[in-house]
Amino acid sequence: MSAALTMAFTLAFDSFGKLVVTLADGTQHVGAVVVRAFPIATPDQCISILSAEGKELAWVENLNDLPAHAREMVSQALQGREFMPEILRLEGVNSFSTPSVWRVQTSRGPTQLVLKGEEDIRRLSASRLIVADAHGVQFLIRDLPSLDRHTRKLLDRFL
């Protein structure tokens, strides 16, 4: 592990909303980016803080190990970078052949997505799926068995 990875750091947002990382040696990096190494499998572990140029400044093994203020700042930076709403319920589809329009309830509210083809549903594990719509937005189905019966029945037609 390099020295930069073990150094202490502080986080702040500047007046323009850019993340500023200050390392223990006092150097500041404006416009830092926070990236999850494994965003779906372990979203609270293995988080890298990169300079605007892409150089790794700090490594966070577990988000819960950070002090509350730093944890909130990292979470806020991640939310600004990532957009993967979770499908909570499939309300209906206009057709069982593709392309089809799905009406869904997501973690970000109700929406519609256009499924171009069955190949746009990718299975990550036995219970986890990623659905890509025609506009490139990816939706996560975190736990297929925990979804309501109506949703599972509709999904079965496409899997």
KOLLUM-715602 format. One record per atom (N, C-alpha, C): residue number from 1; residue in three letters; chain; atom name; x, y, z. Coordinates in steps of 0.05 Angstrom, whole numbers, plus 5000, padded with zeros to 4 digits. Example, Ala and Ser with C-alpha at 12.3 -4.5 7.8 and 13.67 -1.06 7.14 Angstrom:
residues 2
1:ALA:A:N:5264:4886:5156 $
1:ALA:A:CA:5246:4910:5156 $
1:ALA:A:C:5264:4934:5156 $
2:SER:A:N:5257:4955:5142 $
2:SER:A:CA:5273:4979:5143 $
2:SER:A:C:5258:5001:5157 $
END
This chain:
residues 159
1:MET:A:N:5017:4977:5000 $
1:MET:A:CA:5000:5000:5000 $
1:MET:A:C:5018:5025:5000 $
2:SER:A:N:5012:5044:4983 $
2:SER:A:CA:5029:5067:4981 $
2:SER:A:C:5024:5086:5005 $
3:ALA:A:N:5042:5105:5009 $
3:ALA:A:CA:5040:5124:5031 $
3:ALA:A:C:5015:5140:5029 $
4:ALA:A:N:5006:5148:5005 $
4:ALA:A:CA:4983:5165:5001 $
4:ALA:A:C:4957:5151:5011 $
5:LEU:A:N:4958:5124:5011 $
5:LEU:A:CA:4934:5109:5018 $
5:LEU:A:C:4931:5108:5049 $
6:THR:A:N:4952:5111:5064 $
6:THR:A:CA:4951:5108:5092 $
6:THR:A:C:4950:5135:5107 $
7:MET:A:N:4952:5157:5092 $
7:MET:A:CA:4953:5184:5104 $
7:MET:A:C:4925:5192:5112 $
8:ALA:A:N:4923:5209:5133 $
8:ALA:A:CA:4898:5220:5142 $
8:ALA:A:C:4890:5242:5122 $
9:PHE:A:N:4864:5247:5120 $
9:PHE:A:CA:4854:5268:5102 $
9:PHE:A:C:4829:5280:5114 $
10:THR:A:N:4822:5304:5104 $
10:THR:A:CA:4797:5317:5112 $
10:THR:A:C:4782:5323:5086 $
11:LEU:A:N:4756:5326:5088 $
11:LEU:A:CA:4739:5331:5065 $
11:LEU:A:C:4723:5356:5069 $
12:ALA:A:N:4718:5371:5048 $
12:ALA:A:CA:4700:5394:5049 $
12:ALA:A:C:4690:5399:5021 $
13:PHE:A:N:4668:5414:5019 $
13:PHE:A:CA:4659:5423:4993 $
13:PHE:A:C:4664:5452:4991 $
14:ASP:A:N:4675:5461:4967 $
14:ASP:A:CA:4680:5490:4964 $
14:ASP:A:C:4654:5504:4956 $
15:SER:A:N:4656:5530:4952 $
15:SER:A:CA:4632:5546:4946 $
15:SER:A:C:4619:5538:4919 $
16:PHE:A:N:4634:5524:4902 $
16:PHE:A:CA:4623:5515:4876 $
16:PHE:A:C:4613:5486:4877 $
17:GLY:A:N:4613:5474:4901 $
17:GLY:A:CA:4603:5447:4904 $
17:GLY:A:C:4623:5425:4897 $
18:LYS:A:N:4648:5433:4893 $
18:LYS:A:CA:4669:5413:4887 $
18:LYS:A:C:4681:5402:4913 $
19:LEU:A:N:4686:5376:4912 $
19:LEU:A:CA:4698:5363:4936 $
19:LEU:A:C:4728:5371:4938 $
20:VAL:A:N:4736:5379:4961 $
20:VAL:A:CA:4764:5387:4967 $
20:VAL:A:C:4775:5367:4987 $
21:VAL:A:N:4797:5353:4980 $
21:VAL:A:CA:4810:5335:4998 $
21:VAL:A:C:4836:5348:5007 $
22:THR:A:N:4839:5349:5033 $
22:THR:A:CA:4864:5360:5045 $
22:THR:A:C:4879:5336:5058 $
23:LEU:A:N:4902:5331:5048 $
23:LEU:A:CA:4918:5308:5059 $
23:LEU:A:C:4933:5317:5084 $
24:ALA:A:N:4944:5298:5098 $
24:ALA:A:CA:4958:5304:5123 $
24:ALA:A:C:4981:5323:5119 $
25:ASP:A:N:4994:5323:5096 $
25:ASP:A:CA:5016:5341:5091 $
25:ASP:A:C:5007:5369:5083 $
26:GLY:A:N:4981:5374:5083 $
26:GLY:A:CA:4970:5401:5077 $
26:GLY:A:C:4963:5406:5048 $
27:THR:A:N:4970:5388:5030 $
27:THR:A:CA:4963:5392:5002 $
27:THR:A:C:4933:5389:4998 $
28:GLN:A:N:4922:5407:4982 $
28:GLN:A:CA:4894:5406:4976 $
28:GLN:A:C:4889:5398:4947 $
29:HIS:A:N:4868:5382:4943 $
29:HIS:A:CA:4861:5373:4917 $
29:HIS:A:C:4831:5380:4913 $
30:VAL:A:N:4827:5400:4895 $
30:VAL:A:CA:4800:5410:4889 $
30:VAL:A:C:4789:5394:4866 $
31:GLY:A:N:4763:5387:4868 $
31:GLY:A:CA:4750:5372:4847 $
31:GLY:A:C:4755:5342:4849 $
32:ALA:A:N:4760:5332:4874 $
32:ALA:A:CA:4764:5304:4878 $
32:ALA:A:C:4738:5288:4871 $
33:VAL:A:N:4742:5263:4865 $
33:VAL:A:CA:4720:5246:4857 $
33:VAL:A:C:4720:5221:4876 $
34:VAL:A:N:4697:5213:4884 $
34:VAL:A:CA:4694:5189:4901 $
34:VAL:A:C:4682:5167:4884 $
35:VAL:A:N:4694:5143:4885 $
35:VAL:A:CA:4686:5121:4868 $
35:VAL:A:C:4684:5096:4884 $
36:ARG:A:N:4663:5081:4881 $
36:ARG:A:CA:4660:5055:4894 $
36:ARG:A:C:4674:5034:4876 $
37:ALA:A:N:4689:5016:4889 $
37:ALA:A:CA:4702:4994:4873 $
37:ALA:A:C:4681:4973:4865 $
38:PHE:A:N:4663:4967:4883 $
38:PHE:A:CA:4643:4946:4879 $
38:PHE:A:C:4615:4958:4886 $
39:PRO:A:N:4604:4975:4869 $
39:PRO:A:CA:4580:4991:4877 $
39:PRO:A:C:4555:4974:4883 $
40:ILE:A:N:4552:4951:4872 $
40:ILE:A:CA:4528:4936:4877 $
40:ILE:A:C:4532:4914:4898 $
41:ALA:A:N:4554:4900:4896 $
41:ALA:A:CA:4559:4878:4915 $
41:ALA:A:C:4565:4888:4943 $
42:THR:A:N:4583:4908:4946 $
42:THR:A:CA:4590:4918:4972 $
42:THR:A:C:4591:4949:4971 $
43:PRO:A:N:4569:4962:4971 $
43:PRO:A:CA:4568:4991:4967 $
43:PRO:A:C:4582:5007:4989 $
44:ASP:A:N:4585:4996:5013 $
44:ASP:A:CA:4597:5011:5035 $
44:ASP:A:C:4626:5004:5040 $
45:GLN:A:N:4637:4988:5022 $
45:GLN:A:CA:4665:4980:5025 $
45:GLN:A:C:4681:4987:5000 $
46:CYS:A:N:4707:4989:5004 $
46:CYS:A:CA:4725:4993:4982 $
46:CYS:A:C:4718:5018:4965 $
47:ILE:A:N:4722:5041:4977 $
47:ILE:A:CA:4716:5066:4964 $
47:ILE:A:C:4742:5082:4960 $
48:SER:A:N:4746:5092:4936 $
48:SER:A:CA:4770:5106:4929 $
48:SER:A:C:4764:5136:4926 $
49:ILE:A:N:4782:5153:4936 $
49:ILE:A:CA:4779:5182:4932 $
49:ILE:A:C:4802:5189:4913 $
50:LEU:A:N:4794:5200:4890 $
50:LEU:A:CA:4813:5206:4869 $
50:LEU:A:C:4816:5236:4865 $
51:SER:A:N:4839:5245:4856 $
51:SER:A:CA:4843:5273:4848 $
51:SER:A:C:4828:5277:4822 $
52:ALA:A:N:4825:5303:4814 $
52:ALA:A:CA:4812:5309:4789 $
52:ALA:A:C:4827:5297:4765 $
53:GLU:A:N:4853:5291:4769 $
53:GLU:A:CA:4869:5279:4748 $
53:GLU:A:C:4867:5249:4748 $
54:GLY:A:N:4854:5237:4768 $
54:GLY:A:CA:4851:5208:4769 $
54:GLY:A:C:4870:5194:4787 $
55:LYS:A:N:4887:5208:4802 $
55:LYS:A:CA:4907:5196:4820 $
55:LYS:A:C:4893:5190:4846 $
56:GLU:A:N:4897:5166:4856 $
56:GLU:A:CA:4884:5158:4882 $
56:GLU:A:C:4897:5173:4905 $
57:LEU:A:N:4880:5187:4920 $
57:LEU:A:CA:4889:5203:4943 $
57:LEU:A:C:4885:5188:4969 $
58:ALA:A:N:4863:5173:4971 $
58:ALA:A:CA:4857:5158:4995 $
58:ALA:A:C:4840:5134:4989 $
59:TRP:A:N:4841:5115:5006 $
59:TRP:A:CA:4826:5090:5003 $
59:TRP:A:C:4810:5086:5029 $
60:VAL:A:N:4784:5082:5026 $
60:VAL:A:CA:4767:5077:5049 $
60:VAL:A:C:4758:5048:5048 $
61:GLU:A:N:4768:5032:5067 $
61:GLU:A:CA:4761:5004:5067 $
61:GLU:A:C:4732:4999:5073 $
62:ASN:A:N:4721:5015:5093 $
62:ASN:A:CA:4693:5012:5100 $
62:ASN:A:C:4683:5040:5107 $
63:LEU:A:N:4661:5047:5094 $
63:LEU:A:CA:4649:5074:5098 $
63:LEU:A:C:4642:5078:5128 $
64:ASN:A:N:4634:5058:5141 $
64:ASN:A:CA:4626:5060:5170 $
64:ASN:A:C:4649:5065:5188 $
65:ASP:A:N:4674:5062:5179 $
65:ASP:A:CA:4697:5067:5195 $
65:ASP:A:C:4704:5097:5196 $
66:LEU:A:N:4692:5113:5178 $
66:LEU:A:CA:4697:5142:5178 $
66:LEU:A:C:4681:5156:5199 $
67:PRO:A:N:4691:5179:5209 $
67:PRO:A:CA:4675:5195:5227 $
67:PRO:A:C:4649:5204:5213 $
68:ALA:A:N:4628:5210:5228 $
68:ALA:A:CA:4602:5216:5217 $
68:ALA:A:C:4603:5238:5195 $
69:HIS:A:N:4618:5260:5201 $
69:HIS:A:CA:4619:5282:5182 $
69:HIS:A:C:4632:5273:5155 $
70:ALA:A:N:4654:5259:5157 $
70:ALA:A:CA:4667:5249:5133 $
70:ALA:A:C:4650:5229:5118 $
71:ARG:A:N:4637:5212:5133 $
71:ARG:A:CA:4619:5192:5121 $
71:ARG:A:C:4596:5205:5105 $
72:GLU:A:N:4585:5226:5116 $
72:GLU:A:CA:4564:5241:5103 $
72:GLU:A:C:4574:5255:5078 $
73:MET:A:N:4598:5266:5079 $
73:MET:A:CA:4610:5279:5055 $
73:MET:A:C:4616:5259:5033 $
74:VAL:A:N:4626:5236:5040 $
74:VAL:A:CA:4632:5216:5020 $
74:VAL:A:C:4606:5206:5008 $
75:SER:A:N:4585:5202:5024 $
75:SER:A:CA:4559:5193:5014 $
75:SER:A:C:4547:5213:4996 $
76:GLN:A:N:4549:5239:5003 $
76:GLN:A:CA:4539:5260:4986 $
76:GLN:A:C:4554:5261:4959 $
77:ALA:A:N:4580:5258:4960 $
77:ALA:A:CA:4595:5258:4935 $
77:ALA:A:C:4588:5234:4917 $
78:LEU:A:N:4583:5211:4930 $
78:LEU:A:CA:4575:5187:4914 $
78:LEU:A:C:4548:5191:4902 $
79:GLN:A:N:4529:5203:4916 $
79:GLN:A:CA:4502:5207:4906 $
79:GLN:A:C:4503:5226:4881 $
80:GLY:A:N:4520:5245:4882 $
80:GLY:A:CA:4523:5264:4860 $
80:GLY:A:C:4534:5250:4835 $
81:ARG:A:N:4549:5229:4839 $
81:ARG:A:CA:4563:5215:4817 $
81:ARG:A:C:4546:5192:4806 $
82:GLU:A:N:4533:5178:4824 $
82:GLU:A:CA:4519:5153:4816 $
82:GLU:A:C:4489:5158:4812 $
83:PHE:A:N:4478:5145:4793 $
83:PHE:A:CA:4449:5146:4790 $
83:PHE:A:C:4440:5119:4781 $
84:MET:A:N:4431:5102:4799 $
84:MET:A:CA:4421:5076:4793 $
84:MET:A:C:4397:5071:4811 $
85:PRO:A:N:4373:5080:4802 $
85:PRO:A:CA:4349:5076:4818 $
85:PRO:A:C:4343:5046:4821 $
86:GLU:A:N:4332:5039:4843 $
86:GLU:A:CA:4325:5011:4848 $
86:GLU:A:C:4295:5007:4842 $
87:ILE:A:N:4289:4987:4826 $
87:ILE:A:CA:4261:4980:4820 $
87:ILE:A:C:4249:4966:4844 $
88:LEU:A:N:4228:4978:4855 $
88:LEU:A:CA:4214:4966:4878 $
88:LEU:A:C:4189:4951:4870 $
89:ARG:A:N:4177:4959:4848 $
89:ARG:A:CA:4152:4946:4839 $
89:ARG:A:C:4148:4952:4809 $
90:LEU:A:N:4140:4932:4795 $
90:LEU:A:CA:4133:4935:4767 $
90:LEU:A:C:4102:4937:4765 $
91:GLU:A:N:4092:4961:4759 $
91:GLU:A:CA:4064:4966:4758 $
91:GLU:A:C:4050:4954:4734 $
92:GLY:A:N:4064:4955:4711 $
92:GLY:A:CA:4052:4943:4687 $
92:GLY:A:C:4071:4947:4663 $
93:VAL:A:N:4064:4933:4641 $
93:VAL:A:CA:4079:4936:4616 $
93:VAL:A:C:4058:4939:4594 $
94:ASN:A:N:4066:4952:4573 $
94:ASN:A:CA:4047:4956:4551 $
94:ASN:A:C:4047:4932:4532 $
95:SER:A:N:4068:4916:4533 $
95:SER:A:CA:4070:4893:4515 $
95:SER:A:C:4090:4873:4526 $
96:PHE:A:N:4085:4847:4520 $
96:PHE:A:CA:4104:4827:4529 $
96:PHE:A:C:4125:4821:4507 $
97:SER:A:N:4123:4835:4484 $
97:SER:A:CA:4144:4834:4464 $
97:SER:A:C:4159:4860:4466 $
98:THR:A:N:4184:4859:4457 $
98:THR:A:CA:4201:4883:4459 $
98:THR:A:C:4202:4897:4432 $
99:PRO:A:N:4205:4923:4432 $
99:PRO:A:CA:4208:4941:4455 $
99:PRO:A:C:4182:4944:4470 $
100:SER:A:N:4184:4947:4496 $
100:SER:A:CA:4160:4951:4513 $
100:SER:A:C:4165:4973:4533 $
101:VAL:A:N:4144:4986:4542 $
101:VAL:A:CA:4145:5007:4562 $
101:VAL:A:C:4136:4996:4588 $
102:TRP:A:N:4154:4999:4608 $
102:TRP:A:CA:4148:4989:4635 $
102:TRP:A:C:4141:5013:4653 $
103:ARG:A:N:4120:5010:4668 $
103:ARG:A:CA:4113:5030:4689 $
103:ARG:A:C:4123:5018:4715 $
104:VAL:A:N:4142:5032:4729 $
104:VAL:A:CA:4155:5021:4752 $
104:VAL:A:C:4154:5041:4776 $
105:GLN:A:N:4155:5031:4800 $
105:GLN:A:CA:4160:5046:4824 $
105:GLN:A:C:4189:5041:4831 $
106:THR:A:N:4204:5063:4834 $
106:THR:A:CA:4233:5061:4840 $
106:THR:A:C:4238:5074:4867 $
107:SER:A:N:4263:5071:4876 $
107:SER:A:CA:4272:5084:4900 $
107:SER:A:C:4272:5114:4897 $
108:ARG:A:N:4269:5124:4873 $
108:ARG:A:CA:4269:5153:4867 $
108:ARG:A:C:4241:5162:4858 $
109:GLY:A:N:4221:5145:4860 $
109:GLY:A:CA:4194:5152:4852 $
109:GLY:A:C:4185:5137:4828 $
110:PRO:A:N:4160:5142:4819 $
110:PRO:A:CA:4149:5128:4796 $
110:PRO:A:C:4162:5138:4770 $
111:THR:A:N:4164:5120:4751 $
111:THR:A:CA:4175:5128:4725 $
111:THR:A:C:4167:5107:4704 $
112:GLN:A:N:4175:5112:4679 $
112:GLN:A:CA:4171:5093:4658 $
112:GLN:A:C:4198:5088:4645 $
113:LEU:A:N:4203:5064:4636 $
113:LEU:A:CA:4227:5058:4621 $
113:LEU:A:C:4220:5042:4597 $
114:VAL:A:N:4236:5044:4577 $
114:VAL:A:CA:4232:5029:4552 $
114:VAL:A:C:4253:5007:4551 $
115:LEU:A:N:4244:4982:4550 $
115:LEU:A:CA:4261:4959:4548 $
115:LEU:A:C:4263:4952:4518 $
116:LYS:A:N:4287:4954:4507 $
116:LYS:A:CA:4291:4949:4478 $
116:LYS:A:C:4290:4919:4472 $
117:GLY:A:N:4302:4903:4490 $
117:GLY:A:CA:4302:4874:4485 $
117:GLY:A:C:4309:4860:4511 $
118:GLU:A:N:4304:4834:4511 $
118:GLU:A:CA:4309:4818:4536 $
118:GLU:A:C:4339:4818:4543 $
119:GLU:A:N:4356:4823:4524 $
119:GLU:A:CA:4385:4824:4529 $
119:GLU:A:C:4392:4848:4547 $
120:ASP:A:N:4374:4867:4550 $
120:ASP:A:CA:4379:4890:4567 $
120:ASP:A:C:4373:4885:4596 $
121:ILE:A:N:4365:4860:4602 $
121:ILE:A:CA:4362:4851:4630 $
121:ILE:A:C:4386:4833:4636 $
122:ARG:A:N:4403:4842:4654 $
122:ARG:A:CA:4427:4827:4660 $
122:ARG:A:C:4426:4816:4688 $
123:ARG:A:N:4430:4790:4690 $
123:ARG:A:CA:4430:4777:4716 $
123:ARG:A:C:4457:4779:4729 $
124:LEU:A:N:4459:4790:4753 $
124:LEU:A:CA:4484:4793:4768 $
124:LEU:A:C:4488:4769:4787 $
125:SER:A:N:4466:4759:4797 $
125:SER:A:CA:4467:4736:4815 $
125:SER:A:C:4439:4723:4813 $
126:ALA:A:N:4435:4703:4830 $
126:ALA:A:CA:4409:4689:4829 $
126:ALA:A:C:4386:4708:4836 $
127:SER:A:N:4391:4729:4851 $
127:SER:A:CA:4370:4747:4860 $
127:SER:A:C:4373:4776:4851 $
128:ARG:A:N:4395:4782:4838 $
128:ARG:A:CA:4400:4810:4831 $
128:ARG:A:C:4401:4814:4800 $
129:LEU:A:N:4388:4836:4791 $
129:LEU:A:CA:4386:4841:4762 $
129:LEU:A:C:4393:4871:4758 $
130:ILE:A:N:4403:4876:4734 $
130:ILE:A:CA:4405:4904:4724 $
130:ILE:A:C:4388:4905:4698 $
131:VAL:A:N:4371:4926:4697 $
131:VAL:A:CA:4354:4930:4674 $
131:VAL:A:C:4363:4957:4661 $
132:ALA:A:N:4372:4956:4636 $
132:ALA:A:CA:4380:4980:4622 $
132:ALA:A:C:4358:4989:4604 $
133:ASP:A:N:4350:5014:4606 $
133:ASP:A:CA:4329:5024:4588 $
133:ASP:A:C:4341:5035:4562 $
134:ALA:A:N:4323:5043:4544 $
134:ALA:A:CA:4332:5053:4518 $
134:ALA:A:C:4348:5078:4519 $
135:HIS:A:N:4347:5093:4541 $
135:HIS:A:CA:4362:5118:4544 $
135:HIS:A:C:4388:5114:4559 $
136:GLY:A:N:4395:5089:4566 $
136:GLY:A:CA:4420:5084:4579 $
136:GLY:A:C:4419:5084:4609 $
137:VAL:A:N:4396:5090:4621 $
137:VAL:A:CA:4394:5090:4650 $
137:VAL:A:C:4392:5061:4659 $
138:GLN:A:N:4408:5055:4680 $
138:GLN:A:CA:4407:5028:4691 $
138:GLN:A:C:4392:5028:4717 $
139:PHE:A:N:4374:5008:4719 $
139:PHE:A:CA:4358:5004:4743 $
139:PHE:A:C:4366:4978:4756 $
140:LEU:A:N:4367:4979:4782 $
140:LEU:A:CA:4375:4955:4798 $
140:LEU:A:C:4351:4941:4810 $
141:ILE:A:N:4350:4915:4808 $
141:ILE:A:CA:4332:4899:4823 $
141:ILE:A:C:4349:4884:4843 $
142:ARG:A:N:4348:4893:4868 $
142:ARG:A:CA:4367:4884:4888 $
142:ARG:A:C:4361:4855:4897 $
143:ASP:A:N:4336:4849:4901 $
143:ASP:A:CA:4328:4823:4912 $
143:ASP:A:C:4303:4813:4899 $
144:LEU:A:N:4305:4799:4877 $
144:LEU:A:CA:4282:4789:4862 $
144:LEU:A:C:4262:4774:4879 $
145:PRO:A:N:4270:4755:4895 $
145:PRO:A:CA:4250:4740:4911 $
145:PRO:A:C:4234:4757:4931 $
146:SER:A:N:4245:4780:4939 $
146:SER:A:CA:4230:4797:4958 $
146:SER:A:C:4209:4815:4945 $
147:LEU:A:N:4209:4816:4918 $
147:LEU:A:CA:4189:4832:4904 $
147:LEU:A:C:4162:4819:4906 $
148:ASP:A:N:4141:4836:4903 $
148:ASP:A:CA:4114:4825:4905 $
148:ASP:A:C:4108:4806:4882 $
149:ARG:A:N:4087:4790:4885 $
149:ARG:A:CA:4081:4769:4866 $
149:ARG:A:C:4075:4780:4838 $
150:HIS:A:N:4060:4802:4837 $
150:HIS:A:CA:4053:4814:4811 $
150:HIS:A:C:4078:4822:4796 $
151:THR:A:N:4097:4834:4809 $
151:THR:A:CA:4122:4843:4796 $
151:THR:A:C:4138:4819:4786 $
152:ARG:A:N:4140:4798:4803 $
152:ARG:A:CA:4155:4774:4795 $
152:ARG:A:C:4142:4760:4771 $
153:LYS:A:N:4116:4760:4771 $
153:LYS:A:CA:4101:4747:4749 $
153:LYS:A:C:4106:4762:4722 $
154:LEU:A:N:4106:4789:4723 $
154:LEU:A:CA:4112:4805:4699 $
154:LEU:A:C:4140:4801:4690 $
155:LEU:A:N:4159:4801:4709 $
155:LEU:A:CA:4187:4797:4703 $
155:LEU:A:C:4193:4770:4690 $
156:ASP:A:N:4179:4750:4700 $
156:ASP:A:CA:4183:4722:4689 $
156:ASP:A:C:4178:4721:4659 $
157:ARG:A:N:4161:4738:4649 $
157:ARG:A:CA:4155:4739:4620 $
157:ARG:A:C:4179:4748:4604 $
158:PHE:A:N:4197:4762:4616 $
158:PHE:A:CA:4220:4774:4602 $
158:PHE:A:C:4246:4759:4608 $
159:LEU:A:N:4247:4742:4629 $
159:LEU:A:CA:4272:4729:4637 $
159:LEU:A:C:4275:4702:4623 $
END
